[in-house]
Every structure is written in structure tokens, then in C-alpha cells.
Amino acid sequence: METSVNLREKLENPIFRVLSEAGNELQVETYVIGGYVRDIFLKRPSKDIDVVVVGSGIELAKRVAQKLGNNVKVNYFKNFGTAQIKFKQIEIEFVGARKESYERHSRKPIVEDGSLEDDQKRRDFTINAMAIRLDSDHFGDLIDPFYGREDLRDMLLRTPLDPDITFSDDPLRMMRAVRFACQLDFDIEAEAIEAMERNKERIRIVSGERIADELNKMMLARKPSIGFRLLDATGILPIILPELTQLKGAETKDGIGHKDNFQHSLLVLDNLCTTSDNLWLRWSALLHDIGKPISKRWDNKQGWTFHNHNFIGEKMIPDVFRRMRFPMNEKMKYVQKMVGLHMRPIVLSEETVTDSAIRRLLFDAGDDIDDLMQLCEADITSKNKERVKRFSENFKLVRTKLKELEEKDKIRNMQPPVTGEQIMAYFDLKPCKEIGSLKSSIKDAILDGVIPNDFDAAWEYMLDKAKKMGLTPVKGASKPSH
């Protein structure tokens, strides 16, 4: 990490000279502030530039757009006193320096014009409060009143003001603290952690969409479990995702215990993150066992059981997505599918792997079979090395069988070779339960390996089944071409 840098060299993009000239012409103090400055020191690429002006951010945006030419457009947000320009894959946000005050039951601040210092005080963390001057006389000078550079060096998240004020004013900042801790692998200052605990109930005034946005960014970090443990430790997690905290605890009875399914779920999530950056597969990993608290039972012979927890969890997903304002579309159905099917490959890896079972898994998982296998392999968290080895070897066998049968039988996304329309035409039937029964029989026969997945074999099999059901072809009916 660079703690001593020539900032002028880091502002080599020509856009900064344009910003400087525009500020000079309008005779206003102009600064780049926030994440872009932070990322200079962290050596992270950044395409978002936040510019703060001691004056009108909108007027500066207009002047910059004029100087850039090429039909550069300014997007105005007059209610917020901000403006935005997109130029060569860079987004520049302009705002006038301001000070803010908050009412108890709202995240929307009362805004007044202010100085640069006022603007830096309202920032969430010291590492995001650093500013670099852009006016020509002081181009490249760092303004760091809260020692953000030292906090970067110490890998520490600290608030510019009293953390109780910072988090109470805007409770979303607590989620941002957790997200930055995850993304940057930073610690949160002890006083800030304690303030998060005291202000946890304030998170209820934050919209589900804003919380979901922070969680999704956290989920895409290298090790998301860091964030969920912080949310749990501060008492925020049971407010926003109670299904996870209900997984906590390991109960023992008659000397037989079960694992802490909360810690297990976090481990599965971290395991998956080493192989996949698919956001919704990561959510599937985190939520795969949420049905266990409901399904948990004690059996005198078997000990602790969680029968059908995968199906119970699958049914819980829509409520979670609705509350979190996640998309109620194919993404939700995908997570449902992963949660509902996650036990199938595991059961196969424990038992004799039959071709029929593999075909049915391929049919039910469809194009998501590879994602499902990744999830199930991440689910191997036993501390017993021999057990892990056995599971891993069996999963290799399952994968081999999947590949062989997919190449041979083309089961993935299979549609029965004989259609309902063909059956109705041949027997002169209207839609009825017999049609569905015949189609299901064909599907099962293919999946069980009774017949190959081709039209001629399926047609002959259907005729035999129809005859046993007492169905007779319409006069003059012939086998359809295909």
C-alpha cells in the first residue's frame, strides 16, 4: 500500500486537468474526494470520480461538459444539488460542499451549504474522507484532517465523528462498514463495533433495496463470511436475515450432537467463493440449510435428523427474496432449485451410483447441473479427512457418470420425444389425464433406462401403455413423422 505518493502523478488522467481549469475559471475550490482517493493508496482501479466544490457542483459540471465537448451531456439531480457526467467509461459525480443534519426517523438529511471540512465530517469513514485539491496553485495536495492515510496503513475502518452520531444519522453506514471490512480485509475500530451494537435497531429505517445492494457487494468479496460474522456480532443479522441466525447453535442429547449449521453455512459459502463468482450460486450456498431449524427432530435410533430440510428451505426462499427486495424472477427460481436439489448429489455420493439416479438428476437440474455440483462439493466441510476423501472420490465418480450419460442419452433439458399433440391426434382425444399419464410413463422409461431417448422407441412404448389403458387409435391413424 502506498502511504507516501506523488499525488500529481496519480492524477495523470487528462480529465483532472479539465476539472482544474474549470474550477479556476469559476474561481471555486475543487477537490476529488472519497473512494477514488482511497483507491489511489490501495492501488485499486477506479472509474468513479467524486468531485466536491465549495460552490455549485451543477455549475462546475456544466463548465466541464463545455470544455470536454463531443456532445458530453450532464445529468442533473437538482433536488440533491448534484450532477453527473459520463466520459470515456468514467463517471464523474459533482456536488457542492455541504453539511448535513438528520431527523430521527429518516435517512434523508437536511442539507446546507458548507465548507470542505463540513463535507469531510459527513463522510462515513476516514479512509473515504480524504480529498485532493485540483485548483492549479495547489494541484495534488492531500487534505486529510481525520488521518485516513494512517488508517489505510493500519487497515482500520474508523468514522470521522463519534460513531454513534455517524451510524445513527445514516444507519446504512453500518452495512457499508461491514462491506468494506469484507472487500478490503480491514478491521472495524472497536468503538465503531460497539456503536453498531447500540444502533442496530436503526437499520429498520433503511430500505430493503439499499441493504440488499450492500449485501450483494459483500457476497462478491473474497471471503463473505467475515461480513456475516460481523453482522451477527453486532446484532444486525437477526434483524435483516433471521433465517441465518436461527441456524446457530449445536445441541447435544444422549452424547450425540449436531454441527452448528450457521458456522457450517458460512464455511460452505467461503468454499464456494474459491471456485465461483456467481452471485446467486453464492446466495444458494449461504441459504442451502435454512430449512434445518424447522425440520430438526430427535430420533431415538438415528439421533438428530433434518428430514426434507432442502424442500422446506426451497419453499422459504420466496419470502427471503421478497423481504430483501431481491428479484422475484428466474434468479429466485434458480436459488430455489439449488436449495431444493442440494442433497441429491450428496446422497448419490453416499450410495451406489445408478444410471437411473444420474439421469433423473440431470433431468431435474438441467443446465444448472455444473453449478449444483460446485455447491455440493463446497458442502463437504467435515473435519474427518477420511470422510472428506471418500466424498471427494465419490463426487468424481458422479461427475464422470454425469458426463457419460449426458453424451449418451442427451437427458439435460429433455422433452419427451412423443408430444401430447401427437398422442391426442392418434387417439382422437382432447386434453385429459391419460395424456399426462402417457407422457410421464415415457419420461420415466427413458430416465430409468428402459428405452433409449429417441422417437421410435418412445412411440412403441407409448402404444403398449395406451393399449393397456384401453385406448384405441382413431380410424386411419398413422405414426406421425418427426
JOKA-V799183 format. One record per residue. PHI is phi in radians with two decimals (NA if undefined). PSI is psi in degrees with one decimal (NA if undefined). NEAR is the number of other C-alpha atoms within 12 Angstrom. Layout:
BEGIN
{{PHI & PSI & NEAR} {PHI & PSI & NEAR}}
END
This chain:
BEGIN
{{NA & 134.5 & 19} {-1.53 & 116.0 & 19} {-1.85 & -12.5 & 24} {-2.31 & 104.7 & 15} {-2.34 & 157.7 & 19} {-1.50 & 100.1 & 17} {-1.18 & -25.8 & 29} {-1.06 & -40.9 & 23} {-1.15 & -31.2 & 15} {-1.34 & -13.9 & 28} {-1.79 & 44.6 & 28} {-1.35 & -20.0 & 16} {-1.04 & 129.3 & 19} {-0.98 & -21.5 & 19} {-1.06 & -30.2 & 28} {-1.24 & -32.3 & 33} {-1.21 & -36.4 & 27} {-1.13 & -43.2 & 28} {-1.07 & -41.9 & 45} {-1.11 & -46.6 & 36} {-1.12 & -41.3 & 27} {-1.12 & -41.9 & 31} {-1.10 & -40.7 & 38} {-1.10 & -42.7 & 25} {-1.12 & -36.0 & 19} {-1.53 & -5.0 & 24} {1.00 & 47.3 & 22} {-2.18 & 147.0 & 29} {-1.22 & 129.3 & 35} {-2.23 & 134.4 & 47} {-2.40 & 145.7 & 49} {-1.65 & 136.5 & 48} {-2.47 & 159.7 & 42} {1.49 & -137.3 & 35} {-1.05 & -35.9 & 33} {-1.11 & -41.9 & 33} {-1.15 & -47.2 & 43} {-0.95 & -44.6 & 42} {-1.28 & -19.4 & 30} {-1.05 & -47.0 & 36} {-1.25 & -31.4 & 31} {-1.49 & -3.5 & 27} {1.02 & 39.1 & 18} {-1.85 & 136.7 & 18} {-1.17 & 144.0 & 16} {-2.56 & 132.1 & 22} {-1.94 & 3.2 & 22} {-1.87 & 121.6 & 26} {-2.02 & 120.5 & 35} {-1.73 & 124.3 & 37} {-2.01 & 128.1 & 45} {-1.99 & 137.6 & 46} {-2.15 & 134.7 & 46} {-1.45 & 80.4 & 34} {2.71 & -144.5 & 30} {-1.67 & 116.3 & 30} {-1.16 & -33.7 & 41} {-1.16 & -42.8 & 34} {-1.13 & -39.4 & 33} {-1.14 & -41.8 & 42} {-1.03 & -42.5 & 43} {-1.04 & -46.5 & 29} {-1.14 & -41.7 & 30} {-1.08 & -43.3 & 40} {-1.07 & -40.2 & 28} {-1.06 & -43.1 & 20} {-1.24 & -32.2 & 24} {-1.30 & -30.8 & 25} {1.10 & -148.1 & 15} {0.89 & 35.2 & 12} {1.01 & 33.4 & 14} {-1.19 & 127.6 & 21} {-1.78 & 148.6 & 22} {-1.87 & 127.9 & 29} {-1.65 & 123.9 & 22} {-1.79 & 141.0 & 21} {-2.24 & 75.1 & 17} {-1.10 & -31.7 & 17} {-1.07 & -28.1 & 12} {-1.84 & -3.4 & 23} {1.18 & 30.2 & 27} {-2.17 & 164.6 & 30} {-2.56 & 160.9 & 33} {-2.46 & 141.0 & 33} {-2.23 & 137.3 & 38} {-1.93 & 124.6 & 25} {-2.54 & 114.4 & 27} {0.89 & 56.9 & 15} {1.15 & 14.3 & 12} {-2.01 & 135.6 & 20} {-1.86 & 125.4 & 24} {-2.01 & 123.9 & 37} {-1.85 & 129.9 & 38} {-1.97 & 135.2 & 42} {-2.60 & 145.3 & 40} {-1.35 & 143.1 & 38} {-0.98 & 137.7 & 38} {-2.62 & 161.5 & 30} {-2.07 & 151.9 & 23} {-2.25 & 151.3 & 25} {-2.41 & 153.7 & 24} {-2.17 & 146.3 & 21} {-1.57 & 154.5 & 16} {-1.00 & -39.3 & 18} {-1.83 & 24.1 & 17} {-2.56 & 146.7 & 20} {-1.56 & -8.0 & 26} {-1.41 & 118.6 & 20} {-1.41 & 155.9 & 19} {-1.53 & 119.2 & 18} {-1.89 & 136.4 & 22} {-2.28 & 154.9 & 20} {-1.07 & 145.6 & 24} {-2.62 & -173.7 & 23} {-1.63 & 174.4 & 23} {-1.04 & -41.2 & 34} {-1.06 & -42.5 & 27} {-1.02 & -42.1 & 25} {-1.18 & -38.3 & 36} {-1.21 & -33.5 & 39} {-1.11 & -31.2 & 33} {-1.45 & -3.1 & 38} {-1.25 & 158.2 & 37} {-1.29 & -43.9 & 38} {-2.38 & 155.8 & 41} {-1.04 & -34.2 & 40} {-1.24 & -15.5 & 44} {-1.83 & 5.7 & 43} {-1.80 & -2.4 & 41} {-1.26 & 143.0 & 43} {-2.31 & 150.8 & 44} {-2.12 & 128.2 & 41} {-1.23 & 142.3 & 35} {-2.00 & -11.1 & 36} {-1.18 & 149.3 & 29} {-1.03 & -35.2 & 25} {-1.23 & -25.8 & 15} {-2.26 & 27.7 & 18} {-1.00 & 124.1 & 30} {1.63 & -1.2 & 28} {-1.31 & 134.7 & 26} {-1.57 & 130.7 & 33} {-1.94 & 108.4 & 31} {-2.38 & 69.7 & 29} {-1.23 & -17.1 & 24} {-1.92 & 15.0 & 28} {1.07 & 43.7 & 27} {-1.12 & -33.1 & 36} {-1.12 & -39.6 & 34} {-1.17 & -36.5 & 23} {-1.19 & -33.3 & 30} {-1.09 & -44.2 & 37} {-1.07 & -39.9 & 22} {-1.50 & -0.4 & 20} {0.95 & 53.4 & 27} {-2.22 & 136.3 & 31} {-1.74 & 118.3 & 41} {-2.40 & 145.6 & 42} {-1.55 & 147.0 & 37} {-1.10 & -38.8 & 32} {-1.87 & -177.0 & 27} {-0.90 & 124.3 & 24} {-1.05 & -28.1 & 35} {-1.10 & -38.2 & 27} {-1.23 & -47.0 & 29} {-1.02 & -46.4 & 34} {-1.41 & -31.7 & 41} {-1.24 & -39.5 & 35} {-1.05 & -49.5 & 32} {-2.38 & 94.8 & 37} {-1.09 & -19.9 & 38} {-1.05 & -24.3 & 36} {-1.09 & -25.0 & 38} {-1.17 & -39.7 & 49} {-1.17 & -37.8 & 43} {-1.15 & -36.7 & 38} {-1.04 & -45.9 & 45} {-1.15 & -41.8 & 47} {-1.12 & -44.7 & 38} {-1.14 & -37.7 & 39} {-1.02 & -38.4 & 36} {-1.23 & -52.3 & 35} {-1.15 & -40.7 & 29} {-1.74 & -7.8 & 34} {1.03 & 43.0 & 25} {-1.74 & 158.4 & 25} {-1.58 & 151.1 & 27} {-1.68 & 131.4 & 38} {-0.91 & 141.1 & 25} {-0.98 & -41.4 & 18} {-1.11 & -35.1 & 22} {-1.23 & -38.7 & 34} {-1.05 & -45.4 & 34} {-1.11 & -37.7 & 21} {-1.17 & -35.4 & 32} {-1.12 & -40.1 & 40} {-1.09 & -42.8 & 28} {-1.19 & -30.1 & 23} {-1.85 & 12.8 & 31} {-0.99 & -37.3 & 34} {-1.15 & -21.0 & 24} {-1.14 & -19.5 & 32} {-1.09 & -18.8 & 35} {-1.17 & -19.8 & 26} {-1.52 & -2.9 & 26} {-1.56 & 138.0 & 30} {-1.17 & 151.7 & 24} {-1.04 & -35.2 & 26} {-1.10 & -41.2 & 20} {-1.22 & -39.0 & 26} {-1.12 & -44.8 & 32} {-1.06 & -39.1 & 28} {-1.08 & -44.0 & 23} {-1.17 & -40.9 & 32} {-1.10 & -41.0 & 40} {-1.14 & -39.0 & 32} {-1.12 & -39.2 & 29} {-1.15 & -39.8 & 36} {-1.12 & -24.2 & 37} {-1.56 & 3.4 & 31} {-1.29 & 168.7 & 32} {-1.13 & -35.9 & 28} {-2.43 & 82.1 & 33} {-1.10 & -21.6 & 41} {-1.02 & -28.7 & 37} {-0.98 & -45.9 & 32} {-1.16 & -42.8 & 40} {-1.21 & -31.3 & 40} {-1.22 & -35.9 & 27} {-1.18 & -43.1 & 34} {-1.08 & -37.3 & 36} {-1.21 & -45.0 & 32} {-1.12 & -30.3 & 22} {-1.60 & -3.4 & 30} {1.44 & 7.9 & 27} {-1.41 & -34.0 & 34} {-1.01 & -46.6 & 33} {-1.12 & -17.7 & 24} {-1.40 & -39.5 & 27} {-1.73 & -29.1 & 34} {-2.47 & 68.7 & 31} {-1.06 & -25.6 & 25} {-1.04 & -29.9 & 31} {-1.34 & -44.3 & 37} {-1.19 & -24.7 & 31} {-1.21 & -12.9 & 26} {-1.41 & -11.0 & 35} {-1.23 & 149.0 & 26} {1.82 & 144.3 & 18} {-2.20 & 110.8 & 19} {-1.65 & 144.1 & 21} {-2.15 & 137.1 & 14} {-2.51 & 131.7 & 15} {0.90 & 36.9 & 14} {1.36 & 4.0 & 10} {-1.95 & 124.9 & 17} {-2.09 & 169.5 & 17} {-2.20 & 160.7 & 28} {-1.26 & 159.0 & 23} {-1.30 & 109.2 & 23} {-1.29 & -16.9 & 32} {-1.22 & -51.8 & 35} {-1.10 & -38.0 & 28} {-1.06 & -44.6 & 32} {-1.11 & -38.3 & 40} {-1.17 & -37.2 & 37} {-1.18 & -41.4 & 33} {-1.06 & -42.9 & 35} {-1.04 & -48.8 & 46} {-1.11 & -39.6 & 36} {-1.02 & -45.7 & 29} {-1.13 & -35.4 & 39} {-1.13 & -16.9 & 33} {-1.37 & -15.4 & 21} {-2.11 & -16.4 & 22} {-2.51 & 138.8 & 29} {-1.88 & 17.3 & 26} {-1.26 & 110.8 & 26} {-0.97 & -45.7 & 30} {-1.36 & -24.0 & 37} {-1.24 & -35.2 & 42} {-1.13 & -41.1 & 45} {-1.12 & -36.2 & 44} {-1.07 & -41.0 & 45} {-1.11 & -42.8 & 50} {-1.16 & -37.0 & 43} {-1.73 & 4.6 & 48} {-1.10 & -25.0 & 47} {-1.93 & 16.5 & 51} {-1.14 & -13.3 & 40} {-1.45 & -4.5 & 33} {-1.18 & -41.2 & 37} {-1.04 & -35.9 & 32} {-1.29 & -37.0 & 22} {-1.54 & -6.2 & 20} {-1.10 & 127.5 & 25} {-2.47 & 155.5 & 20} {-1.83 & 127.7 & 19} {-2.08 & 127.2 & 14} {-1.05 & -25.5 & 12} {-1.65 & -41.4 & 10} {-1.66 & -15.9 & 15} {1.48 & -142.4 & 19} {-1.32 & 133.0 & 24} {-2.23 & 154.2 & 23} {-2.36 & 50.4 & 26} {-1.03 & 133.9 & 22} {1.11 & 20.4 & 26} {-1.09 & -27.9 & 28} {-1.19 & -39.9 & 34} {-1.26 & -37.2 & 27} {-1.12 & -44.4 & 27} {-1.07 & -40.7 & 38} {-1.00 & -41.3 & 32} {-1.27 & -21.1 & 27} {-1.41 & -21.9 & 32} {-1.00 & -45.6 & 38} {-1.01 & -38.9 & 27} {-1.12 & -40.4 & 20} {-1.10 & -48.2 & 29} {-1.10 & -39.9 & 32} {-1.12 & -45.5 & 18} {-1.17 & -36.7 & 22} {-1.45 & -1.1 & 27} {1.05 & 32.7 & 22} {-1.37 & 161.8 & 29} {-1.13 & 126.8 & 23} {-1.59 & 55.7 & 19} {-2.33 & -144.8 & 16} {-1.08 & -26.6 & 14} {-1.16 & -40.9 & 22} {-1.13 & -43.5 & 30} {-1.12 & -33.9 & 25} {-1.09 & -47.9 & 34} {-1.11 & -40.8 & 41} {-0.99 & -45.7 & 39} {-1.08 & -45.0 & 40} {-1.09 & -43.7 & 44} {-1.16 & -43.1 & 42} {-1.18 & -32.9 & 35} {-1.70 & -5.0 & 39} {-1.11 & -19.2 & 42} {-1.45 & -19.7 & 31} {-1.09 & -53.2 & 34} {-1.11 & -31.5 & 45} {-1.15 & -43.6 & 35} {-1.09 & -41.6 & 21} {-1.07 & -36.3 & 33} {-1.28 & -16.0 & 31} {-1.66 & -19.5 & 21} {-2.05 & 179.1 & 18} {-1.14 & 127.7 & 18} {-1.46 & 106.5 & 26} {-1.64 & 151.2 & 23} {-1.04 & -39.0 & 28} {-1.06 & -45.6 & 26} {-1.11 & -39.1 & 28} {-1.15 & -43.5 & 40} {-1.05 & -43.3 & 43} {-1.16 & -37.1 & 34} {-1.12 & -44.3 & 42} {-1.06 & -42.1 & 37} {-1.13 & -44.7 & 30} {-1.28 & -35.8 & 27} {-1.46 & -30.1 & 32} {1.02 & -136.2 & 27} {-1.20 & -10.1 & 21} {-1.63 & 10.6 & 27} {-1.07 & -39.3 & 34} {-1.17 & -39.8 & 26} {-1.10 & -42.0 & 34} {-1.07 & -41.1 & 41} {-1.16 & -37.6 & 40} {-1.07 & -44.1 & 34} {-1.06 & -45.1 & 47} {-1.19 & -34.9 & 41} {-1.21 & -34.1 & 40} {-1.19 & -22.4 & 37} {-1.35 & -4.3 & 38} {-1.45 & 98.5 & 36} {-2.13 & 11.9 & 29} {-1.09 & 145.0 & 20} {-1.46 & -9.0 & 12} {-1.40 & 107.9 & 11} {-1.08 & -37.3 & 12} {-1.13 & -39.5 & 13} {-1.15 & -42.5 & 16} {-1.08 & -42.9 & 21} {-1.09 & -43.1 & 18} {-1.12 & -45.3 & 20} {-1.07 & -44.6 & 28} {-1.10 & -42.1 & 28} {-1.15 & -40.5 & 20} {-1.17 & -35.6 & 27} {-1.14 & -35.4 & 35} {-1.08 & -40.2 & 23} {-1.12 & -42.8 & 26} {-1.05 & -45.1 & 37} {-1.08 & -41.4 & 31} {-1.09 & -45.7 & 18} {-1.09 & -41.8 & 28} {-1.00 & -45.7 & 35} {-1.15 & -44.8 & 22} {-1.09 & -47.9 & 18} {-1.28 & -29.9 & 30} {-1.16 & -42.6 & 28} {-1.16 & -36.2 & 15} {-1.41 & -46.1 & 18} {-1.89 & -10.3 & 29} {0.89 & 52.7 & 26} {-1.43 & -30.9 & 38} {-0.99 & 126.6 & 28} {1.01 & 29.3 & 20} {-1.13 & 138.1 & 26} {-1.95 & 133.9 & 24} {-0.87 & 134.1 & 36} {-1.05 & -30.0 & 34} {-1.73 & 126.8 & 36} {-1.58 & 161.1 & 25} {-1.07 & -36.7 & 28} {-1.12 & -39.6 & 21} {-1.15 & -39.9 & 29} {-1.15 & -44.5 & 38} {-1.09 & -41.4 & 27} {-1.16 & -40.9 & 23} {-1.18 & -37.1 & 27} {-1.83 & 3.7 & 29} {0.94 & 55.2 & 21} {-1.98 & 152.4 & 20} {-1.66 & 167.2 & 16} {-0.90 & 128.3 & 17} {-2.76 & 172.3 & 16} {-1.16 & -26.8 & 14} {-1.10 & -36.5 & 24} {-1.08 & -49.2 & 29} {-1.06 & -38.3 & 23} {-1.13 & -42.6 & 19} {-1.14 & -43.4 & 36} {-1.10 & -41.4 & 31} {-1.12 & -38.5 & 25} {-1.10 & -42.1 & 27} {-1.09 & -48.0 & 39} {-1.00 & -48.6 & 37} {-1.11 & -38.3 & 28} {-1.12 & -39.2 & 28} {-1.19 & -46.4 & 38} {-1.14 & -32.3 & 34} {-1.49 & -1.9 & 25} {1.40 & 12.4 & 25} {-1.21 & -39.6 & 20} {-2.31 & 154.8 & 25} {-1.29 & 164.4 & 27} {-1.48 & 69.8 & 32} {-2.50 & 162.1 & 26} {-1.13 & -48.0 & 24} {-1.05 & -45.6 & 20} {-1.14 & -40.4 & 22} {-1.15 & -38.2 & 34} {-1.14 & -45.9 & 35} {-1.11 & -40.1 & 22} {-1.13 & -41.3 & 30} {-1.11 & -41.0 & 41} {-1.06 & -41.8 & 28} {-1.12 & -43.3 & 19} {-1.15 & -41.4 & 24} {-1.12 & -38.8 & 26} {-1.08 & -40.9 & 16} {-1.19 & -23.3 & 13} {-1.53 & -3.0 & 16} {1.49 & 17.2 & 12} {-1.54 & 139.1 & 21} {-2.15 & 143.9 & 22} {-1.17 & 151.7 & 22} {-1.19 & 148.7 & 15} {-1.00 & 130.9 & 10} {1.45 & 3.2 & 11} {-1.19 & 144.2 & 15} {-2.33 & 160.4 & 16} {-1.11 & 127.9 & 21} {-1.22 & 150.8 & 17} {-1.35 & 159.5 & 11} {-2.52 & NA & 12}}
END
